């Protein structure tokens, strides 16, 4: 899986976003070394109309711990998304 979380362009820290690259590898050290065609959407406010574009070209999207917000309306989920 490929870990996806928001990374600010200005590099300013955000606790929820920064938690991803610290927490998930500690819980399962080798999880993100496997299939890069699967996107793992971690902690943050990531569900919005831009998520599908941001996790492309993943064939499968696993949404584990995230909220909705910041952009415009949420895009409908597809069959390739597991929540």
N, CA, C and O atoms as a MOPAC input file, in Angstrom:
PM7 MOZYME 1SCF
protein

 N      0.83200 1    -1.18700 1     0.00000 1
 C      0.00000 1     0.00000 1     0.00000 1
 C      0.87100 1     1.24300 1     0.00000 1
 O      2.01500 1     1.22800 1     0.45500 1
 N      0.31900 1     2.28500 1    -0.50600 1
 C      0.99100 1     3.57300 1    -0.47500 1
 C      0.23700 1     4.45600 1     0.51200 1
 O     -0.97000 1     4.65800 1     0.37400 1
 N      0.93900 1     4.97500 1     1.49600 1
 C      0.33100 1     5.83400 1     2.50200 1
 C      0.05200 1     7.19800 1     1.90100 1
 O      0.94600 1     7.83400 1     1.34300 1
 N     -1.20300 1     7.64800 1     2.01500 1
 C     -1.57300 1     8.97700 1     1.53200 1
 C     -2.02000 1     9.81700 1     2.71600 1
 O     -2.85500 1     9.39000 1     3.51300 1
 N     -1.46800 1    10.99100 1     2.82300 1
 C     -1.90700 1    11.98400 1     3.79400 1
 C     -1.55000 1    13.35000 1     3.23200 1
 O     -0.71300 1    13.45400 1     2.33500 1
 N     -2.17300 1    14.38800 1     3.75000 1
 C     -1.94000 1    15.72900 1     3.22900 1
 C     -0.57100 1    16.24500 1     3.64100 1
 O     -0.18900 1    16.17000 1     4.80800 1
 N      0.14600 1    16.75900 1     2.68500 1
 C      1.45200 1    17.35100 1     2.93900 1
 C      1.41200 1    18.79500 1     2.45900 1
 O      1.32500 1    19.05900 1     1.26000 1
 N      1.47500 1    19.70500 1     3.38500 1
 C      1.35400 1    21.13400 1     3.07300 1
 C      2.50300 1    21.61600 1     2.18900 1
 O      3.65000 1    21.20300 1     2.36400 1
 N      2.18700 1    22.47700 1     1.25600 1
 C      3.19600 1    23.04900 1     0.37100 1
 C      4.17600 1    23.93600 1     1.13100 1
 O      5.34900 1    24.01800 1     0.76700 1
 N      3.70000 1    24.60600 1     2.19300 1
 C      4.56900 1    25.50500 1     2.94800 1
 C      5.33900 1    24.79500 1     4.06100 1
 O      6.05700 1    25.43500 1     4.82900 1
 N      5.18800 1    23.46800 1     4.14600 1
 C      5.89300 1    22.63600 1     5.12400 1
 C      5.53300 1    22.94400 1     6.57600 1
 O      6.19700 1    22.44800 1     7.48600 1
 N      4.49200 1    23.75600 1     6.81500 1
 C      4.06700 1    24.04200 1     8.18700 1
 C      3.50000 1    22.76300 1     8.79700 1
 O      2.73200 1    22.05700 1     8.14300 1
 N      3.86700 1    22.45800 1    10.03500 1
 C      3.40000 1    21.21100 1    10.64900 1
 C      1.91900 1    21.25000 1    11.00300 1
 O      1.37900 1    22.29700 1    11.36200 1
 N      1.27700 1    20.10300 1    10.89700 1
 C     -0.10700 1    19.91600 1    11.29600 1
 C     -0.14700 1    18.56800 1    12.00600 1
 O      0.22700 1    17.55600 1    11.41300 1
 N     -0.58700 1    18.52700 1    13.24500 1
 C     -0.50600 1    17.32400 1    14.05800 1
 C     -1.15000 1    16.11800 1    13.39300 1
 O     -0.52200 1    15.06300 1    13.30700 1
 N     -2.38000 1    16.24300 1    12.92000 1
 C     -3.08000 1    15.11300 1    12.30200 1
 C     -2.35900 1    14.58000 1    11.07900 1
 O     -2.24300 1    13.36700 1    10.90400 1
 N     -1.87600 1    15.46900 1    10.24000 1
 C     -1.16800 1    15.04600 1     9.03500 1
 C      0.17900 1    14.41600 1     9.37800 1
 O      0.53600 1    13.37400 1     8.82900 1
 N      0.91500 1    15.03700 1    10.27300 1
 C      2.23100 1    14.53000 1    10.65600 1
 C      2.14900 1    13.19600 1    11.38700 1
 O      3.09300 1    12.40700 1    11.34000 1
 N      1.04700 1    12.94000 1    12.05500 1
 C      0.85400 1    11.68900 1    12.78000 1
 C      0.94100 1    10.47800 1    11.85100 1
 O      1.37800 1     9.40900 1    12.27700 1
 N      0.54000 1    10.62400 1    10.61200 1
 C      0.51500 1     9.51500 1     9.65700 1
 C      1.86600 1     8.84900 1     9.45400 1
 O      1.98100 1     7.63200 1     9.59700 1
 N      2.88500 1     9.62100 1     9.12400 1
 C      4.17800 1     8.99300 1     8.82300 1
 C      4.88400 1     8.50200 1    10.08000 1
 O      5.89000 1     7.79800 1     9.98700 1
 N      4.37200 1     8.86300 1    11.25100 1
 C      4.92500 1     8.32500 1    12.49600 1
 C      4.13600 1     7.09300 1    12.95200 1
 O      4.73600 1     6.07100 1    13.28400 1
 N      2.81000 1     7.17300 1    12.97200 1
 C      1.95200 1     6.13100 1    13.54700 1
 C      1.86200 1     4.85600 1    12.72400 1
 O      2.12900 1     3.77200 1    13.24200 1
 N      1.49600 1     4.96100 1    11.46800 1
 C      1.20300 1     3.76800 1    10.67100 1
 C      2.40900 1     2.84400 1    10.52100 1
 O      2.23900 1     1.63400 1    10.67200 1
 N      3.60000 1     3.32800 1    10.23800 1
 C      4.74900 1     2.41200 1    10.17000 1
 C      5.06500 1     1.74500 1    11.51400 1
 O      5.59600 1     0.63500 1    11.53200 1
 N      4.74900 1     2.39700 1    12.63300 1
 C      4.97400 1     1.78100 1    13.94500 1
 C      3.97700 1     0.65500 1    14.19100 1
 O      4.32900 1    -0.36600 1    14.78200 1
 N      2.74100 1     0.83200 1    13.74600 1
 C      1.72100 1    -0.18900 1    13.95300 1
 C      1.92000 1    -1.40600 1    13.05200 1
 O      1.63500 1    -2.53500 1    13.44900 1
 N      2.40300 1    -1.16900 1    11.85700 1
 C      2.63600 1    -2.27300 1    10.90800 1
 C      3.82600 1    -1.88100 1    10.03000 1
 O      3.63700 1    -1.29100 1     8.96600 1
 N      5.04300 1    -2.20000 1    10.45900 1
 C      6.26100 1    -1.69600 1     9.81100 1
 C      6.39600 1    -1.96700 1     8.31400 1
 O      6.98000 1    -1.14800 1     7.60500 1
 N      5.88700 1    -3.06400 1     7.81800 1
 C      6.11200 1    -3.40800 1     6.40500 1
 C      4.86800 1    -3.23900 1     5.52700 1
 O      4.89000 1    -3.58700 1     4.34700 1
 N      3.81200 1    -2.71800 1     6.08800 1
 C      2.55300 1    -2.58200 1     5.35200 1
 C      2.70400 1    -1.72700 1     4.10100 1
 O      2.09600 1    -2.02000 1     3.07200 1
 N      3.49800 1    -0.68700 1     4.18000 1
 C      3.58300 1     0.26000 1     3.06900 1
 C      4.73000 1    -0.03600 1     2.10600 1
 O      5.07600 1     0.81000 1     1.28100 1
 N      5.31300 1    -1.21100 1     2.20100 1
 C      6.35000 1    -1.64200 1     1.26600 1
 C      5.76600 1    -2.54000 1     0.18500 1
 O      6.47600 1    -2.95700 1    -0.72900 1
 N      4.49900 1    -2.83200 1     0.28400 1
 C      3.86400 1    -3.79400 1    -0.61800 1
 C      3.24100 1    -3.09600 1    -1.81500 1
 O      3.80200 1    -2.13800 1    -2.34700 1
 N      2.10400 1    -3.56800 1    -2.22700 1
 C      1.41600 1    -3.14400 1    -3.44500 1
 C      1.17100 1    -1.63000 1    -3.49700 1
 O      0.40000 1    -1.08800 1    -2.70600 1
 N      1.82700 1    -0.97600 1    -4.42100 1
 C      1.66700 1     0.46800 1    -4.58300 1
 C      0.39800 1     0.84400 1    -5.34600 1
 O      0.11500 1     2.02700 1    -5.53100 1
 N     -0.35800 1    -0.14600 1    -5.78400 1
 C     -1.62500 1     0.12200 1    -6.48300 1
 C     -2.77700 1     0.32600 1    -5.50800 1
 O     -3.90800 1     0.59300 1    -5.91400 1
 N     -2.47500 1     0.19600 1    -4.20800 1
 C     -3.48300 1     0.41000 1    -3.17800 1
 C     -3.08200 1     1.64800 1    -2.38200 1
 O     -1.96500 1     1.72400 1    -1.87000 1
 N     -3.98600 1     2.61600 1    -2.27700 1
 C     -3.73400 1     3.82300 1    -1.49600 1
 C     -4.39800 1     3.67600 1    -0.13400 1
 O     -5.57700 1     3.33300 1    -0.04900 1
 N     -3.64800 1     3.93300 1     0.92500 1
 C     -4.14900 1     3.90600 1     2.29300 1
 C     -4.30100 1     5.35000 1     2.74000 1
 O     -3.30700 1     6.05300 1     2.92100 1
 N     -5.54200 1     5.79800 1     2.91900 1
 C     -5.81800 1     7.17200 1     3.31100 1
 C     -5.87400 1     7.21500 1     4.83500 1
 O     -6.78300 1     6.65100 1     5.44400 1
 N     -4.91500 1     7.87400 1     5.43800 1
 C     -4.77400 1     7.87700 1     6.88700 1
 C     -5.49900 1     9.01100 1     7.57500 1
 O     -6.57000 1     9.43700 1     7.14300 1
 N     -4.90500 1     9.49400 1     8.64600 1
 C     -5.49700 1    10.51500 1     9.50100 1
 C     -5.48200 1    11.88200 1     8.82700 1
 O     -4.51800 1    12.23800 1     8.14800 1
 N     -6.54600 1    12.63800 1     9.01700 1
 C     -6.64400 1    13.98900 1     8.49100 1
 C     -8.04700 1    14.26200 1     7.98400 1
 O     -8.94100 1    13.43000 1     8.13500 1
 N     -8.23600 1    15.41100 1     7.39300 1
 C     -9.51100 1    15.78100 1     6.78600 1
 C     -9.29300 1    15.67700 1     5.28200 1
 O     -8.96000 1    16.65900 1     4.62000 1
 N     -9.48700 1    14.47600 1     4.75600 1
 C     -9.05200 1    14.18000 1     3.39300 1
 C    -10.17000 1    13.83900 1     2.42300 1
 O     -9.95400 1    13.87000 1     1.21200 1
 N    -11.35100 1    13.51500 1     2.91600 1
 C    -12.43900 1    13.14100 1     2.00900 1
 C    -13.08300 1    14.41200 1     1.48200 1
 O    -13.74400 1    15.14600 1     2.21800 1
 N    -12.88100 1    14.65500 1     0.20700 1
 C    -13.47400 1    15.80400 1    -0.47500 1
 C    -13.43800 1    15.54800 1    -1.97400 1
 O    -13.07100 1    14.45600 1    -2.40800 1
 N    -13.80900 1    16.52700 1    -2.75400 1
 C    -13.89800 1    16.33400 1    -4.20400 1
 C    -12.54300 1    16.16500 1    -4.87500 1
 O    -12.50200 1    15.83900 1    -6.06100 1
 N    -11.44800 1    16.36900 1    -4.18300 1
 C    -10.12000 1    16.23300 1    -4.77800 1
 C     -9.43900 1    14.91200 1    -4.43300 1
 O     -8.37000 1    14.61900 1    -4.96800 1
 N    -10.03900 1    14.10300 1    -3.54700 1
 C     -9.37800 1    12.88600 1    -3.08800 1
 C     -9.10800 1    11.90800 1    -4.22800 1
 O     -8.00200 1    11.37400 1    -4.31700 1
 N    -10.07300 1    11.66000 1    -5.09400 1
 C     -9.87900 1    10.70100 1    -6.18900 1
 C     -8.68300 1    11.09900 1    -7.05800 1
 O     -7.90000 1    10.24100 1    -7.46600 1
 N     -8.54500 1    12.37600 1    -7.33700 1
 C     -7.41400 1    12.86900 1    -8.13000 1
 C     -6.10000 1    12.71500 1    -7.36900 1
 O     -5.07500 1    12.38700 1    -7.96600 1
 N     -6.12200 1    12.94400 1    -6.07200 1
 C     -4.90400 1    12.90300 1    -5.27100 1
 C     -4.36800 1    11.48900 1    -5.05900 1
 O     -3.16200 1    11.31600 1    -4.88500 1
 N     -5.22900 1    10.48200 1    -5.07000 1
 C     -4.77200 1     9.10800 1    -4.86300 1
 C     -4.58400 1     8.35000 1    -6.17200 1
 O     -4.21400 1     7.17600 1    -6.15800 1
 N     -4.83300 1     9.00100 1    -7.28900 1
 C     -4.61700 1     8.39400 1    -8.58800 1
 C     -3.14000 1     8.09000 1    -8.76900 1
 O     -2.34500 1     8.93500 1    -8.35800 1
 N     -2.70500 1     7.03500 1    -9.30900 1
 C     -3.38100 1     6.03000 1   -10.11400 1
 C     -3.75800 1     4.76100 1    -9.34600 1
 O     -3.89800 1     3.70500 1    -9.96300 1
 N     -3.92400 1     4.82600 1    -8.04400 1
 C     -4.25500 1     3.63400 1    -7.25900 1
 C     -5.52200 1     2.96700 1    -7.79100 1
 O     -6.49100 1     3.63900 1    -8.14500 1
 N     -5.49800 1     1.65100 1    -7.84200 1
 C     -6.65600 1     0.88600 1    -8.30600 1
 C     -7.63600 1     0.62300 1    -7.16900 1
 O     -8.81700 1     0.37600 1    -7.41100 1
 N     -7.15500 1     0.67400 1    -5.93600 1
 C     -7.98300 1     0.46100 1    -4.75700 1
 C     -7.60800 1     1.52500 1    -3.73100 1
 O     -6.44200 1     1.89900 1    -3.60400 1
 N     -8.62400 1     2.01200 1    -2.99400 1
 C     -8.40800 1     3.02800 1    -1.97200 1
 C     -8.98100 1     2.51000 1    -0.66400 1
 O    -10.15400 1     2.14100 1    -0.59400 1
 N     -8.14600 1     2.48400 1     0.37600 1
 C     -8.56800 1     2.07100 1     1.70900 1
 C     -8.59000 1     3.32100 1     2.57700 1
 O     -7.55400 1     3.94300 1     2.81200 1
 N     -9.78200 1     3.68300 1     3.05300 1
 C     -9.93000 1     4.86200 1     3.90100 1
 C    -10.11900 1     4.35100 1     5.32500 1
 O    -11.12400 1     3.71700 1     5.64300 1
 N     -9.13000 1     4.64000 1     6.18100 1
 C     -9.13500 1     4.07300 1     7.51300 1
 C     -9.56900 1     5.06300 1     8.58400 1
 O    -10.42300 1     4.74400 1     9.41100 1
 N     -8.99900 1     6.24100 1     8.58000 1
 C     -9.24900 1     7.18000 1     9.67600 1
 C     -9.13900 1     8.60800 1     9.15900 1
 O     -8.10200 1     9.25600 1     9.29800 1
 N    -10.19400 1     9.07400 1     8.57700 1
 C    -10.15600 1    10.42900 1     8.03200 1
 C    -11.54900 1    11.03700 1     8.05600 1
 O    -12.55100 1    10.33300 1     8.18100 1
 N    -11.59100 1    12.34500 1     7.93400 1
 C    -12.84900 1    13.06100 1     7.91400 1
 C    -13.06100 1    13.75200 1     6.58400 1
 O    -12.22500 1    13.65700 1     5.68500 1
 N    -14.18400 1    14.44900 1     6.45800 1
 C    -14.52500 1    15.16300 1     5.22700 1
 C    -14.45300 1    16.65800 1     5.47700 1
 O    -14.78500 1    17.14300 1     6.55900 1
 N    -14.00900 1    17.38300 1     4.44500 1
 C    -14.01400 1    18.82800 1     4.57600 1
 C    -13.01500 1    19.53000 1     3.68900 1
 O    -12.31900 1    18.89800 1     2.89500 1
 N    -12.94800 1    20.84600 1     3.82800 1
 C    -12.01900 1    21.80400 1     3.21900 1
 C    -12.25000 1    22.13600 1     1.75600 1
 O    -12.09300 1    23.29700 1     1.37900 1
 N    -12.60400 1    21.20400 1     0.93500 1
 C    -12.85700 1    21.53000 1    -0.46700 1
 C    -14.37200 1    21.57200 1    -0.65900 1
 O    -15.11000 1    21.68800 1     0.32000 1
 N    -14.84600 1    21.47900 1    -1.89500 1
 C    -16.28500 1    21.47600 1    -2.11600 1
 C    -16.83700 1    20.07800 1    -1.86700 1
 O    -16.15100 1    19.23400 1    -1.29000 1
 N    -18.04700 1    19.83300 1    -2.28900 1
 C    -18.77000 1    18.60600 1    -1.94900 1
 C    -17.96000 1    17.33300 1    -2.15300 1
 O    -17.07300 1    17.26000 1    -3.00300 1
 N    -18.29200 1    16.35000 1    -1.35700 1
 C    -17.60800 1    15.06300 1    -1.41400 1
 C    -18.04200 1    14.29800 1    -2.65000 1
 O    -19.23000 1    14.18800 1    -2.95500 1
 N    -17.06100 1    13.77900 1    -3.34500 1
 C    -17.31100 1    12.95700 1    -4.52200 1
 C    -17.94000 1    11.63500 1    -4.09900 1
 O    -17.58500 1    11.10900 1    -3.04400 1
 N    -18.85500 1    11.08400 1    -4.87600 1
 C    -19.40200 1     9.77300 1    -4.52400 1
 C    -18.30200 1     8.71100 1    -4.49100 1
 O    -17.38500 1     8.72100 1    -5.31300 1
 N    -18.40900 1     7.81100 1    -3.54000 1
 C    -17.43200 1     6.72600 1    -3.43100 1
 C    -17.65300 1     5.73700 1    -4.57500 1
 O    -18.76700 1     5.60800 1    -5.08500 1
 N    -16.60400 1     5.04900 1    -4.97000 1
 C    -16.71600 1     4.03900 1    -6.00800 1
 C    -16.54600 1     2.65900 1    -5.38500 1
 O    -16.22500 1     2.55100 1    -4.20100 1
 N    -16.75100 1     1.62800 1    -6.14900 1
 C    -16.58900 1     0.25900 1    -5.65700 1
 C    -15.14900 1    -0.04800 1    -5.27200 1
 O    -14.90300 1    -0.99200 1    -4.52200 1
 N    -14.21000 1     0.71800 1    -5.76300 1
 C    -12.80700 1     0.46600 1    -5.46100 1
 C    -12.37300 1     1.11000 1    -4.13800 1
 O    -11.20800 1     1.00800 1    -3.75300 1
 N    -13.29500 1     1.76300 1    -3.45100 1
 C    -12.98600 1     2.39700 1    -2.17300 1
 C    -13.54700 1     1.55000 1    -1.03300 1
 O    -14.73300 1     1.22000 1    -1.03000 1
 N    -12.70000 1     1.19700 1    -0.06600 1
 C    -13.12300 1     0.48900 1     1.14400 1
 C    -12.96700 1     1.44300 1     2.31900 1
 O    -11.91100 1     2.04400 1     2.51500 1
 N    -14.03500 1     1.57000 1     3.09400 1
 C    -14.00000 1     2.45500 1     4.25900 1
 C    -14.10900 1     1.61500 1     5.50400 1
 O    -14.10100 1     2.15100 1     6.61300 1

